[in-house]
Amino acid sequence: MITNPLAIISLVLATILLVPMLCRKIRIPSIVGFIMVGIIVGPYGFSLLDNGTSIQTLGKIGMLYIMLQAGIEVDVNDFRQQRAHAVIYGFYSFILPFILGIITSRLLGFNWVTCSLLGAMYGSHTLMTYPIVNRYGVQKNAAVNLAVGGTMLSISLSLLVLAYINNQQLSLDNPHSMWTLLLRLAVTIILILGIFPWLAQHFFKRWTDSTSGFLIVMTLMVLSALLADWAGLEGILGAFICGVAMNRLVPNLSPVMQRINFVGNNIFVPLFLIGVGMMIDISVLWSGWLTIVIALVMITTKLAGKWSAAWLAQLSFGLQPIERQLIFGLTHATAAGTLAIVTIGYNSGIFGDEILNAAVLMILVLCTSSSFVTEYAAKKMALQEEARLEADKSNNEWLMLTVAENRHYELQELSELSELQEPAFANESDWTEAKKLINNQSKAAIVYHPVQPINTISRLMVAVPRYAEKERDFISCFGLVRRLSSQIGAKVVFFTNEDTQRTLQAFCRRKGKYLRASYREMEDWEDVLMIAKQMEPDDMIVMINARPSTPSYNPLFDQVPNMLQRFFNNHSYMLVFPEQQTGADIPDILTGDTTQASKTWSVVSSIKQWFVQLLEKVQRL
């Protein structure tokens, strides 16, 4: 057995480097490769490494990281739309395997306590194949959101059964123990969902570098896991809830998330998988028929229960077959939850050696099968997503500029979060130069002025002028707002007139492009000042503007710089100018034929502008 620390580190790093390369050559998921390596180098293989405290600690962090990543990368807008579906699927994913587990366990002759604990083990699952989904870039798919959302409920129910049985075994003479468990659970949820996001938001406002952001997120993840353990649950549930709480503050395309993905996918997750392999004793295959029979029953029950849940979800929610396969692949792998239930059951005398060995063998088989199913479904879905034209993702050239110094980093971050394709960046000394630059070209443009880090913004207050829906590039501007809202988890409030509001509602209801938004009436552009009265400290104002000679242009747009300086000086703001294309008109597929802005409207707006300026001069006198 290797005892030299440097030799151990060298072996682990070489494994992390070479296993993915070898797995790509033989075309198997790298998850399977890491588990196999763990079996080979572990105490039940060639005993090169000891499954000591260091490996276990780093491996546990890897499991916590997977659950944190799943919570952070949930598409907030789609999840809000599907939260009822996610709850229903979570119930399916727990109750069907739970009932099947009780039935099959009774057929094997186990008592009711053992059957209930085994049923809870079948009802839980681990999103250990989620990195495959992330690698293929389909983590925003509705089926993935459904599986991730349902995971929270299924794990919670399984661990609650575990906590209750364990509590009954250890505290049969204490009638208040269950109330203590519920009180601890309530305190844990309040701290993770209420206090931790508040702390993180204030931290991000003060320290904007990605290294500090990475450290605060990882610290809160571990604290959340510790709180979950204190509450009588498993740490993975705390990490998952922490990920959901951090969802808005850690955008998927932000530098902080890039650091989390790099460290987790390349260090923690491989160590976790190697650690799982080191716990597997393949000699149980020759230890007796009883272990083999129990293992086969466990594997069959788990697969049947999770497949039934995925199939029922397909029928209930109208999913495609490939989406059902992806859900099944994600939710029948098992590791952390099963290990927790089996370990506690074994230590308390509920489970015997045969169940312990059979459960470890089940982990090996299900992790392997889950990797293959998820890899196949995610790859096929990625090809479909690539072939499908995304309507609101514009291929336009974008110009991004500020009227302040040293803002290139903020512009770059905004372009990444908005998924803009290689925009041009500019910095102008004042608004006059910025306006001249925008009006002298036709490409879509953004003027961005950050006051606070964009990941700390809680609401986007979007002012949309009359006839904006008639702009040929309006859908790109809407897509910009939708993607930004999805990345930073900010709510959207549209201020516009009734006609434009109907168009926005149609955009927001599109399948796969859902945006949860609220609407406020704003008949005239001068009414934009009423937004200032509704602004809160963490809001950002977004104004959809237009260039002269376009359908939605209003002469009052010339007063926007003064308006921002007077009424929105303490808030971040963003001005969006749709692309001004030339050539024949192209009908809008969603809005149809809308009346163009008339000359009368421009004259009336000019008169209103003159009157407002006159009133201001009178007030100064």
C-alpha positions in Angstrom: 0.0 0.0 0.0 1.3 3.4 -0.9 1.9 5.7 2.1 4.0 8.5 0.7 1.8 11.5 0.4 3.5 12.7 -2.8 3.2 9.3 -4.4 -0.5 9.3 -3.5 -1.1 12.7 -5.0 0.8 11.7 -8.1 -1.3 8.6 -8.6 -4.6 10.5 -8.1 -3.6 13.3 -10.4 -2.4 10.9 -13.1 -5.8 9.0 -12.7 -7.8 12.2 -13.1 -5.7 13.1 -16.2 -5.6 9.7 -18.0 -9.0 8.1 -17.2 -11.1 10.6 -19.3 -8.7 10.1 -22.3 -8.9 6.4 -22.1 -12.7 6.4 -21.7 -13.0 8.6 -24.8 -10.9 6.0 -26.7 -13.0 3.0 -25.7 -16.2 5.1 -25.7 -17.5 4.7 -22.2 -18.5 7.4 -19.8 -15.6 8.7 -17.6 -17.8 8.2 -14.5 -17.6 4.4 -15.1 -13.8 4.7 -15.6 -13.2 6.5 -12.3 -15.3 4.0 -10.4 -13.4 1.1 -12.0 -10.1 2.7 -11.1 -11.3 3.1 -7.5 -12.0 -0.7 -7.4 -8.6 -1.5 -8.8 -6.5 0.8 -6.5 -8.8 0.4 -3.4 -8.5 -2.0 -0.5 -10.6 -4.7 -2.3 -8.4 -4.5 -5.4 -4.6 -4.2 -5.4 -4.6 -2.1 -2.2 -2.6 0.7 -3.6 -4.6 3.3 -1.7 -6.3 3.2 1.7 -9.8 4.5 1.9 -8.8 6.9 4.6 -10.1 10.1 6.0 -8.5 12.3 3.3 -10.1 10.5 0.4 -13.5 10.3 2.1 -13.4 14.0 3.0 -12.5 15.1 -0.6 -15.0 12.6 -2.0 -17.8 14.0 0.2 -17.1 17.5 -1.0 -17.4 16.1 -4.6 -20.9 14.8 -3.8 -21.9 18.1 -2.2 -20.5 19.9 -5.3 -22.7 17.9 -7.7 -25.8 18.7 -5.7 -24.8 22.4 -5.4 -24.2 22.6 -9.2 -27.6 21.0 -9.9 -29.3 23.6 -7.7 -27.4 26.6 -9.1 -28.0 25.6 -12.7 -31.7 25.2 -12.5 -33.3 27.5 -15.1 -35.3 29.8 -12.7 -37.9 30.9 -15.3 -38.6 27.4 -16.5 -38.6 26.0 -13.0 -41.1 28.6 -11.9 -43.4 27.5 -14.8 -42.8 23.8 -14.0 -42.7 23.8 -10.2 -46.0 22.0 -9.9 -44.8 19.4 -12.4 -41.5 19.0 -10.5 -43.4 18.4 -7.2 -45.6 15.8 -8.9 -42.6 14.1 -10.5 -40.7 14.1 -7.2 -43.7 12.3 -5.7 -43.7 9.8 -8.5 -40.0 9.3 -8.2 -40.3 8.5 -4.5 -43.6 6.7 -4.0 -43.4 4.2 -6.9 -39.9 2.8 -5.9 -40.9 3.0 -2.2 -44.0 0.9 -2.7 -42.2 -1.6 -5.0 -39.4 -1.8 -2.4 -41.7 -2.7 0.4 -43.4 -5.4 -1.7 -40.2 -7.0 -2.9 -38.6 -6.8 0.6 -41.6 -8.5 2.2 -41.3 -11.2 -0.4 -37.7 -11.7 0.7 -38.9 -12.1 4.3 -37.8 -8.9 5.9 -39.7 -7.2 8.7 -41.7 -4.0 8.2 -39.0 -1.7 9.6 -36.4 -3.1 7.2 -38.9 -3.0 4.3 -39.6 0.7 5.0 -35.9 1.6 5.2 -35.2 -0.3 1.9 -38.2 1.4 0.3 -36.7 4.8 1.3 -33.4 3.7 -0.2 -35.1 2.9 -3.5 -37.0 6.2 -3.5 -33.8 8.3 -3.2 -31.4 8.9 -6.1 -28.2 10.9 -6.7 -27.6 13.2 -9.6 -24.1 11.9 -10.1 -24.5 11.8 -13.9 -25.4 15.5 -13.9 -21.9 16.5 -15.1 -22.6 14.6 -18.3 -25.7 16.8 -18.9 -23.6 19.8 -18.1 -20.9 18.7 -20.6 -23.4 18.4 -23.4 -24.9 21.8 -22.6 -28.5 20.6 -22.2 -28.9 21.5 -18.5 -31.5 24.1 -19.4 -33.8 21.6 -21.0 -37.3 21.3 -19.4 -36.8 17.5 -18.7 -33.5 18.3 -16.8 -35.3 21.0 -14.8 -38.1 18.5 -14.0 -35.6 15.8 -12.9 -33.6 18.3 -10.8 -36.6 19.8 -9.2 -38.1 16.4 -8.4 -34.8 15.3 -6.9 -35.3 17.7 -4.0 -38.6 16.2 -3.0 -37.7 12.6 -3.5 -34.4 12.9 -1.5 -36.3 14.9 1.2 -38.9 12.2 1.6 -36.4 9.4 1.6 -34.2 11.1 4.2 -37.2 12.0 6.3 -38.2 8.3 6.4 -34.6 7.5 7.4 -34.5 10.2 10.1 -37.8 9.1 11.5 -36.8 5.4 11.7 -33.4 6.2 13.1 -35.0 8.6 15.6 -37.5 5.9 16.7 -34.7 3.4 17.1 -32.5 5.7 19.2 -35.2 7.6 21.1 -38.1 5.3 21.7 -38.7 6.7 25.2 -38.7 10.4 24.1 -42.1 11.4 22.7 -40.8 14.9 21.8 -38.0 13.7 19.5 -40.0 14.1 16.3 -40.9 17.7 17.2 -37.2 18.4 17.8 -36.4 17.0 14.4 -39.0 19.3 12.7 -37.8 22.3 14.6 -34.2 21.7 13.5 -35.4 21.2 10.0 -37.2 24.5 10.0 -34.2 26.4 11.4 -32.0 24.8 8.7 -34.3 25.9 5.9 -34.6 29.4 7.2 -30.9 29.8 7.5 -30.0 28.4 4.1 -32.8 30.0 2.1 -33.1 33.2 4.0 -29.9 34.2 5.7 -27.2 32.7 3.4 -28.4 34.5 0.2 -28.5 37.8 2.1 -24.9 37.3 3.4 -23.7 36.3 -0.1 -25.4 39.3 -1.8 -23.7 41.7 0.6 -20.4 39.9 0.1 -20.6 40.1 -3.7 -21.3 43.8 -3.5 -18.1 44.4 -1.5 -15.8 41.9 -3.2 -16.3 41.5 -6.9 -13.3 39.2 -7.8 -14.2 35.7 -8.8 -11.8 34.0 -6.3 -13.5 35.5 -3.3 -16.9 34.6 -4.9 -15.8 31.0 -5.3 -14.7 30.8 -1.7 -17.9 32.2 -0.2 -20.1 29.9 -2.3 -18.0 26.8 -1.3 -18.0 27.9 2.4 -21.8 28.3 2.4 -22.2 24.9 0.7 -20.3 23.2 3.4 -22.1 25.1 6.2 -25.4 24.1 4.5 -24.4 20.5 4.5 -23.4 20.7 8.2 -26.8 22.3 9.1 -28.6 19.5 7.2 -26.6 16.9 9.2 -27.5 18.7 12.4 -31.2 18.6 11.4 -31.0 14.8 11.0 -30.9 14.8 7.2 -28.0 14.1 4.9 -25.6 16.8 3.8 -26.4 16.4 0.1 -29.8 17.9 0.7 -28.3 20.9 2.4 -25.9 21.4 -0.5 -28.8 21.2 -3.0 -30.9 23.7 -1.1 -27.8 26.0 -0.9 -27.5 25.7 -4.7 -31.1 26.8 -5.2 -30.5 29.7 -2.8 -27.4 30.8 -4.7 -29.1 30.4 -8.1 -29.7 34.1 -8.6 -26.4 35.2 -7.3 -24.2 32.9 -9.3 -25.1 33.1 -13.0 -24.2 30.0 -15.0 -21.9 32.0 -17.3 -20.3 34.1 -14.6 -16.5 33.9 -13.7 -17.5 32.5 -10.2 -19.4 29.6 -11.8 -16.5 28.9 -14.2 -14.2 28.5 -11.2 -16.7 26.3 -9.4 -17.1 24.1 -12.5 -13.4 23.8 -13.1 -12.5 22.9 -9.5 -15.5 20.6 -9.0 -15.4 18.7 -12.4 -11.7 18.3 -12.4 -10.9 17.5 -8.7 -13.8 16.9 -6.4 -16.1 14.8 -8.6 -13.3 12.4 -9.8 -12.2 12.0 -6.2 -15.7 11.2 -5.2 -16.1 8.6 -7.9 -12.8 7.0 -7.0 -13.9 6.9 -3.4 -17.1 5.1 -4.4 -15.1 2.5 -6.3 -12.8 2.0 -3.3 -15.8 1.0 -1.2 -17.0 -1.7 -3.6 -16.0 -5.3 -2.7 -16.4 -7.4 -5.9 -15.6 -10.5 -3.8 -19.3 -10.5 -2.7 -20.0 -12.0 -6.1 -18.5 -15.2 -4.7 -19.6 -14.9 -1.1 -22.9 -16.7 -1.5 -26.2 -16.9 -3.4 -28.2 -14.9 -0.8 -26.1 -11.7 -1.5 -26.5 -12.1 -5.3 -30.2 -12.7 -5.0 -30.7 -9.6 -2.8 -28.6 -7.5 -5.1 -30.6 -8.6 -8.2 -33.8 -7.8 -6.5 -32.5 -4.4 -5.4 -31.3 -3.6 -8.9 -34.5 -4.7 -10.5 -36.7 -2.9 -8.0 -34.8 0.4 -8.4 -34.8 0.3 -12.2 -38.5 -0.6 -12.4 -39.5 2.1 -9.9 -37.5 4.9 -11.5 -38.4 3.9 -15.0 -42.1 3.8 -14.0 -41.8 7.3 -12.5 -40.2 8.6 -15.8 -42.8 6.9 -17.9 -45.6 8.4 -15.8 -44.0 11.8 -16.1 -43.9 11.4 -19.8 -47.7 10.6 -19.9 -48.5 13.4 -17.4 -46.5 16.2 -18.9 -46.4 15.3 -22.6 -42.6 14.7 -22.8 -40.7 13.3 -25.7 -39.3 9.8 -25.5 -35.7 11.1 -25.4 -36.7 13.4 -22.5 -38.1 10.4 -20.6 -34.8 8.5 -21.2 -32.8 11.5 -19.9 -34.9 11.7 -16.8 -34.5 8.0 -16.2 -30.8 8.2 -16.7 -30.4 11.1 -14.3 -32.6 9.6 -11.5 -31.7 5.9 -11.2 -28.1 6.4 -10.2 -27.5 6.0 -6.5 -24.6 6.8 -4.2 -24.7 9.2 -1.3 -28.3 8.7 -0.3 -28.1 4.9 -0.5 -24.8 4.9 1.4 -26.3 7.0 4.1 -29.4 4.8 4.5 -27.4 1.6 4.4 -24.7 2.8 6.8 -27.2 4.0 9.4 -29.4 0.9 8.9 -26.3 -1.4 9.3 -24.9 0.4 12.4 -28.3 0.3 14.1 -28.7 -3.4 13.5 -31.6 -3.1 11.0 -29.6 -4.4 8.1 -27.3 -7.4 8.0 -24.1 -8.1 6.0 -26.0 -9.4 3.0 -28.0 -6.2 2.6 -24.8 -4.1 3.0 -22.9 -6.0 0.4 -25.8 -6.2 -2.0 -26.3 -2.4 -1.7 -22.7 -1.7 -2.6 -23.0 -4.0 -5.6 -26.2 -2.2 -6.6 -24.4 1.1 -6.5 -21.8 -0.2 -9.0 -24.3 -1.5 -11.5 -26.7 1.5 -11.3 -23.9 4.1 -11.6 -22.7 2.3 -14.7 -26.1 1.9 -16.4 -27.0 5.5 -15.5 -23.9 6.8 -17.1 -24.6 5.0 -20.4 -28.3 6.0 -20.5 -27.6 9.7 -19.6 -24.7 9.9 -22.1 -26.9 8.5 -24.9 -29.9 10.7 -24.1 -27.9 13.9 -23.5 -25.9 13.5 -26.7 -29.0 12.9 -28.8 -30.8 15.9 -27.2 -27.8 18.1 -27.7 -27.9 17.3 -31.4 -31.6 18.2 -31.5 -31.0 21.4 -29.7 -28.2 22.4 -32.0 -30.4 21.7 -35.1 -33.3 23.7 -33.7 -33.3 27.4 -34.5 -33.6 29.5 -31.4 -35.9 32.3 -32.4 -34.9 35.0 -29.9 -31.1 34.4 -30.1 -30.0 37.0 -32.5 -27.0 36.6 -34.7 -26.8 40.4 -35.0 -23.6 42.3 -34.4 -23.9 44.1 -31.1 -22.1 47.3 -30.0 -21.6 47.6 -26.2 -20.4 50.9 -24.7 -20.3 52.9 -21.6 -19.8 56.6 -20.8 -17.6 55.9 -17.8 -13.9 54.9 -17.5 -12.6 51.4 -16.7 -15.8 49.5 -17.4 -14.5 46.9 -19.9 -14.8 44.0 -17.4 -18.4 44.8 -16.6 -19.2 45.0 -20.3 -17.6 41.7 -20.9 -19.5 40.1 -18.1 -22.8 41.5 -19.4 -22.1 40.2 -22.9 -21.3 36.7 -21.5 -24.4 36.6 -19.4 -26.6 37.8 -22.3 -25.0 35.3 -24.7 -24.1 37.9 -27.3 -21.9 36.7 -30.2 -18.5 38.6 -30.1 -19.8 42.1 -29.6 -17.7 45.2 -30.2 -16.8 47.3 -27.1 -16.4 51.0 -26.9 -16.0 53.7 -24.2 -17.1 57.3 -24.8 -16.3 60.3 -22.8 -19.9 61.7 -22.7 -23.4 61.1 -23.9 -23.1 63.3 -27.0 -20.3 61.1 -28.4 -22.1 57.9 -27.4 -25.3 59.1 -29.2 -23.4 60.1 -32.3 -21.7 56.7 -32.4 -25.0 54.8 -32.1 -26.8 56.9 -34.7 -24.0 56.6 -37.2 -24.4 52.8 -37.5 -27.2 50.3 -37.8 -26.1 47.5 -35.5 -27.9 46.7 -32.2 -26.4 48.6 -29.3 -26.3 48.6 -25.6 -25.3 51.4 -23.3 -24.5 50.0 -19.8 -23.8 51.8 -16.6 -23.2 49.5 -13.6 -23.6 50.8 -10.1 -23.5 47.4 -8.4 -22.4 43.8 -9.5 -25.0 42.5 -12.0 -25.4 39.2 -10.1 -26.8 41.2 -7.1 -29.6 42.7 -9.2 -33.0 41.4 -8.0 -35.4 43.1 -10.6 -35.2 44.3 -14.1 -37.5 47.3 -14.6 -38.0 47.4 -18.4 -39.4 50.4 -20.1 -40.8 49.6 -23.5 -42.0 52.5 -25.7 -45.1 52.6 -27.9 -44.7 50.6 -31.2 -41.6 48.9 -30.0 -43.1 45.6 -31.2 -43.0 46.9 -34.7 -39.2 47.2 -34.7 -37.8 44.4 -36.8 -35.2 43.5 -34.2 -37.5 43.7 -31.2 -37.5 40.0 -30.6 -33.7 40.1 -30.1 -34.1 42.8 -27.5 -36.7 40.7 -25.7 -34.4 37.7 -25.9 -31.6 39.8 -24.4 -33.8 40.6 -21.4 -35.0 37.0 -21.1 -31.6 35.5 -21.1 -30.2 38.0 -18.7 -33.1 37.4 -16.3 -32.6 33.6 -16.6 -28.9 33.9 -15.8 -29.1 36.2 -12.8 -32.5 35.0 -11.6 -33.9 38.6 -11.5 -37.6 39.2 -11.8 -38.8 41.3 -14.8 -41.3 44.1 -14.7 -42.4 45.6 -18.0 -43.7 49.2 -18.2 -45.5 49.7 -21.5 -48.9 50.4 -23.1 -51.7 47.9 -23.6 -50.9 46.9 -27.2 -47.2 46.3 -26.7 -48.1 44.4 -23.5 -50.1 41.8 -25.4 -47.1 41.2 -27.6 -44.8 40.8 -24.6 -47.2 38.4 -23.0 -47.2 36.3 -26.2 -43.4 36.2 -26.1 -43.3 35.3 -22.5 -45.6 32.3 -22.9 -43.6 30.6 -25.7 -42.7 26.9 -24.9 -39.1 26.6 -23.9 -38.7 30.4 -23.7 -40.9 31.0 -20.7 -40.4 34.3 -18.8 -42.3 35.1 -15.7 -43.0 38.8 -15.8 -45.4 41.4 -14.4 -46.7 44.4 -16.2 -47.5 48.0 -15.4 -49.3 50.5 -17.5 -47.2 53.3 -19.1 -49.1 55.0 -21.9 -46.6 57.7 -22.8 -42.8 57.8 -22.6 -42.8 60.8 -20.3 -44.5 58.5 -17.7 -41.2 56.6 -17.4 -40.5 58.9 -14.5 -43.1 57.0 -12.4 -40.7 54.0 -12.5 -38.3 56.0 -10.3 -40.9 55.9 -7.5 -41.1 52.1 -7.7 -37.4 51.5 -7.8 -35.8 49.5 -4.9 -32.1 49.5 -4.0 -31.2 46.3 -6.0 -33.3 47.1 -9.1 -31.8 48.0 -12.6 -33.6 50.1 -15.1 -33.6 48.8 -18.7 -34.9 51.2 -21.4 -35.7 50.0 -24.9 -34.8 52.9 -27.1 -34.8 53.6 -30.9 -33.0 55.6 -33.4 -34.6 58.5 -35.5 -36.8 57.4 -38.4 -37.7 54.1 -36.8 -41.3 53.1 -35.8 -40.9 53.5 -32.1 -38.7 56.6 -32.0 -39.9 59.3 -29.7 -38.3 62.8 -29.5 -38.3 62.4 -25.7 -35.5 59.8 -26.1 -33.1 62.8 -26.4 -33.9 63.6 -22.7 -33.0 60.1 -21.5 -29.4 60.9 -20.3 -30.7 63.8 -18.2 -33.5 61.6 -17.0 -31.2 58.9 -15.9 -28.8 61.3 -14.2 -31.6 63.0 -12.2 -33.9 60.1 -11.3 -31.8 56.9 -11.6 -28.3 58.0 -10.6 -28.1 55.5 -7.8 -29.2 52.5 -9.9 -27.5 50.5 -12.6 -29.1 51.1 -16.0 -29.0 49.7 -19.5 -30.2 51.3 -22.8 -31.0 48.9 -25.6 -31.2 50.0 -29.2 -32.7 47.5 -31.7 -30.8 46.9 -34.9 -31.8 49.4 -37.7 -32.0 47.2 -40.8 -32.4 48.4 -44.3 -34.3 46.9 -47.2 -37.9 45.6 -47.7 -40.2 45.2 -44.7 -40.3 41.7 -43.2 -43.6 41.0 -41.4 -43.5 40.2 -37.7 -44.6 36.6 -37.2 -46.1 37.3 -33.8 -47.4 40.8 -33.9 -48.8 40.9 -37.4 -49.5 44.2 -39.1 -49.3 47.0 -36.5 -49.9 50.7 -37.4 -46.7 52.7 -37.9 -46.0 55.7 -35.7 -47.5 58.7 -37.4 -46.2 62.2 -37.9 -49.0 63.5 -35.7 -47.6 61.4 -32.8 -44.1 62.9 -33.3 -45.5 66.4 -33.3 -47.6 65.8 -30.1 -44.5 64.3 -28.4 -42.5 67.3 -29.3 -45.1 69.7 -27.9 -45.3 67.7 -24.7 -41.5 67.8 -24.4 -41.5 71.6 -24.9 -44.3 72.0 -22.3 -42.4 69.9 -19.8 -39.2 72.0 -20.3 -41.3 75.2 -19.9 -42.7 74.0 -16.6 -39.3 73.1 -15.3 -38.0 76.7 -16.1 -41.1 78.2 -14.4 -40.4 76.1 -11.3 -36.8 77.2 -11.2 -37.9 80.9 -11.3 
